[in-house]
Structures are given as C-alpha cells and as structure tokens.
Amino acid sequence: MAKNLQELLDEKGSAVDLLRNSQIGSYIYPVVPSDFQNWIKEQTAWRNTAVLYDQSHHMDNLFLKGSDAIRLISDTAINSTATFPVDKAKQYVPTTAAGHVIGDGILFREADDEYVYVGRAPAANWLLYHGETGGYGNLDITVDRRSPSRPYGHPVTRQYYRFQIQGPSAWAVIEKLNGGPVEQLRFFNMATMNIGGTEVRTLRHGMAGAPGLEIWGPYADHDRIRDLIVEAGSEFGLVPVGSRAYPSNTLESGWIPSPLPAIYTGEAERGYREWLGADSYEATGTLAGSFVSENIEDYYLTPWELGYGSFVKFDHDFVGRDALEKIDPATQRKKVTLAWDAEDVTKIFASLFDVEGTSYKFFDLPLANYGSANYDSVVDADGTVVGHSMFTGYSANERRALSLATVDPNVPEGTELKVVWGEPNGGSKKAAVEPHRQLEVRAVVSPVPYSNVARQAYQGGWRTNYQSA
C-alpha cells in the first residue's frame, strides 16, 4: 500500500492515468448551503445590490509565526517581499525549480512576525513542506485544513470564520454595521471595524468589482456575525450566496483557481512527493477535460500563462528563479475569457432529451467543471490546439457561458476558436463523469476580466493587467 505520492506514482506508473481516473468524486465547496434563494438571484445580486460570501470552509489556513516566516515566504514566492508591511495582504504564487506554478493563495501579515496563508491546498502544502524541511529555526507553523467535503452531519469547526461583503451596495451595509463611516483603504490593505460591539479584522477587497471588505474573527462568532450582516443588509438588498453560485463569480472577475500543481515530475521535487501523503490533494485530485496527453508536464503552466507575469520579481532568490529568468514572456500563452456560442451551448442541453443518442457531456449550472483541474482543448480553424480552457460555467449577469483559458500569444481578441467539450472515447473512469460524446463549441476570445464592471473598478494586481491584443 502506497504511503506517499511518490510511491503511488511508482505503483500506478502514470500520473495522468492516476488523476484522470480518480474516484474521489466531484469537487465540493463544503458546509455552506448550496442555495439561499437561487443561484441566478445570487449571481445577479453581486452585480446589482450586495452579497455575503461565506468563505469559512473551503480553504486551508496556514499560520506562520517567527522571524524566519518572511524568509520562508521570500524563498518560495515569485513575488517580491521587499515591501510587505503589517496590515497588508499579498497574493502568494510559488513555482517549482523548473518554473511551473504550484498554486496560489493570499498571505495576510497580521503582526510583525505573524502571517496567515489562506487558499487551496497545493500552495499551503508547499509552504508547510519547506517550512518543515528548509532549516528555518525560528518558525512555528500550524495548519487548519479546509472543512470535510462530506461531513455527514458530524460537527465542523474552524479557527476563523471568513466572510466577504461585496457588490455596489456593500459599503452602505458595512457603514451601517460599523455605526458610522469606514475608511476605504487601498486594495489589499487591512484594518478593523465594529460589528455588534465586536472588533473584527478587515481586508479591503473587491471580488464583485465594487468596493467591499473581507472580515474574519474567531469561528465561535460565526453565526452571530453572519446574522448581524444579513439583518443590516436587508434594506440594501443584500443576499447570502450559497456554495453553488459562489465559485462562479470568478468567471466574471478572471481568476483561474485550480491549475494542476506542477509537482509530479522533476528530481528537485522528489522529496516533496515523498512528503505528500497518498491521501493528499495532489494524490487524489482529478484531472478532467478533452485535452489528454500521456506526458503530465504538458499540463504544467508558467506564471505568464495564468496572468501572474507581473508578479515575477528577480530582486530575491526563490525556488524557480533560474528557470523563470530564461523564459521570454512574449512567447508565453496569455490568459483570456472565452465567450461560448449560445447556439452550440443549447445543443449540449438539447442532447439531454435525445432518447436515442448519447448526450454531450453534462454542462452543470452555474459551474460546469467536473474535475479538480480542468483542461479542455482549444483549437483553431485548422484543428490545431492553441490553448486550454480551464474554468467553465454560466453568468446570469452576462447571459453567457464563459470559460477562463490560456491561449497562444498570437491569437488576437475577437478570434473565433472552438472548445472541445467532453472527454474522448466516451469519457474517463472518474466518478464525476457519465458516458457522453464530445462537441466542438465555438467561442470568441474576449477580455479578462470579462465583466466591464470588474475591468473598470478593480484596483491593482493581475485583474487589471489585461491589455487588448
């Protein structure tokens, strides 16, 4: 019985087969109810009024304390830490020695030598591994893992609750809760506010394209703080967002959440694979989509391909620096939104009612992903693969099926390409895949973020780096 990821890969012989046929089932955003009203109302609320996102359960929290914490961060991040004051947050992006992205998340500097990483498991695991094995003497790390996907009624608790209040009416809700004005700090700056007599930590954010806040505090306060926010927001049309609609907000805002962590090959990462358990995210996650290669490295991505090129700073030594210095950014694929053709998408749904033929791959609403990491082939008029469609769903605000993709740099905005929807040969053996056939769906290369509101209102970072080709 394999005890770690490396042993599992040695046993199975192929990382691609392991991940494409994983039996873990659908990726679930845990604990938070699926819907509070319905997903269409919840999507339109973040564009028109205000929403409450409950982010308490689907991300890891990694707590780093000690004078060596910043050294660990600097040693593993493509980002510069030359300026990282207390009460500031940064997006954290690590790469392998070969310069391929492992994942990303948000780092909060809460005190002089205290940081919290919040995000998916791949980047958390990378930090934890290097913190334990890299000789950082003055460093204490504790991890609070995401809540179980299927708790089956068992109690669930976290160290923090984490909420976001977002949307065009969000600031009115925030100031009502506070009992007075709240300073609109710059993006990713932290402060405090008052809710129901309790001081809570805040982060200036803007996931819905308008000024908003992320707030957090002890999990024991979760229900009381949530109820106060919902009550205060009622007069402004605030809607709690369920776990069904929540992940689809990124279709409009432009973040690709789940690239495959590029750690399945490379001698430099062998110790990491031996450290990762056979039950880890990396060992049990699912690889989905029409793009199939026997070489797992064909799924790896550089920072530029995910829109993180502006983060790469060579003012410090970090894992992957040597490899990234050799890359010409102009040769790298670029992040775009693909706007799917309505007529072709309608064919997918119509096939569900074809009593004689096999349906096309089911397009779930509002989020159509069926793997932990999703890679659909994007082809040009000649059938040549020019990119990967990686995060797919439907926006009621845009009345379109959209996907976030990375495509060849010479493909201009406005080009019509095709997304190959569905897996070959009737589908893989994944638990989340039903027998189906493929369809080539026309899609137009479009801006990222797709939402005009988001493009015009976001402050700083990768969300505003889009330039029309």
Salt bridges, closest charged atoms under 4 A:
ASP35 OD2 - ARG244 NH1 3.99
ASP54 OD2 - HIS222 NE2 2.87
ASP60 OD2 - ARG145 NH1 2.69
ASP68 OD1 - ARG71 NE 3.43
ASP87 OD1 - ARG201 NH2 3.02
ASP144 OD2 - ARG158 NE 3.20
GLU214 OE2 - ARG162 NH1 2.88
ASP223 OD1 - HIS222 ND1 2.80
ASP227 OD1 - ARG226 NH1 3.70
GLU235 OE2 - LYS176 NZ 2.60
GLU252 OE1 - ARG47 NH2 3.04
GLU274 OE2 - ARG270 NE 3.31
ASP315 OD1 - HIS316 ND1 2.80
ASP317 OD1 - ARG321 NH1 3.38
GLU325 OE2 - ARG321 NH2 3.35
ASP341 OD2 - ARG442 NH2 3.02
GLU343 OE1 - ARG442 NH2 3.69
ASP344 OD1 - LYS347 NZ 3.69
ASP344 OD2 - ARG442 NE 2.90
GLU398 OE2 - ARG47 NH2 2.91
ASP408 OD1 - ARG333 NE 2.78
GLU423 OE2 - ARG20 NH2 3.22
GLU423 OE2 - LYS430 NZ 2.57
GLU434 OE1 - LYS361 NZ 3.08
GLU440 OE1 - LYS418 NZ 3.69
